[in-house]
Amino acid sequence: MFVVSMANFNYTWAGGMKWNKTNCPYANNHPNATQTSNKFNVGGSENWHYGFDYMDWARKNGPFFVNDTLVFKYDAPNANGGFPHSVYLLPNYWSFIKCDLRRAKRIANPNQGVGEGFEFVLKKSQPYFFACGEHGGIHCNNGTMKFVVMPLKRWTF
């Protein structure tokens, strides 16, 4: 279970003022609010490959925010024994835990990680479950080529 809480330490009801998005000092729709986003290379300098602990990478590089971009870089498949990789978005926690790719959506094929890599923007504040789906999910099943992020809404003060 994951819970985020925020307290309003400047709470006042001066003159019967009603609390709404217009006068909320922490609302994202303030006319002077600026949103920034960050770009993260998944795995850092290790990129997206077999044998790296991406859950640990996500834990160490978070928190992630809405509109941040994840970049998946990986080698192209080759005839010399290199293993192809891909990126799948799994629909829920149980699919993630079991590496069940039946309802997963492939968002990057084995060639899209070459060069500058494949970019995925975290558009909503919801959990995103990523995994490599090649070789029948073996790369996911061994527990290393999968991770989850839960982007937070960026609050401007």
Secondary structure, DSSP 8 states (H G I E B T S, - for coil): --------TT---GGG----TTT-TT-TT-TT------EEETTGGG-S-TT--HHHHHHHH---BTT-EEEE------TTS-----EEEESSHHHHHHT--TT-EEEE-TTTTSTT-EEEE--SSS-EEEE---GGGHHHHTTSSEEEE--B-----
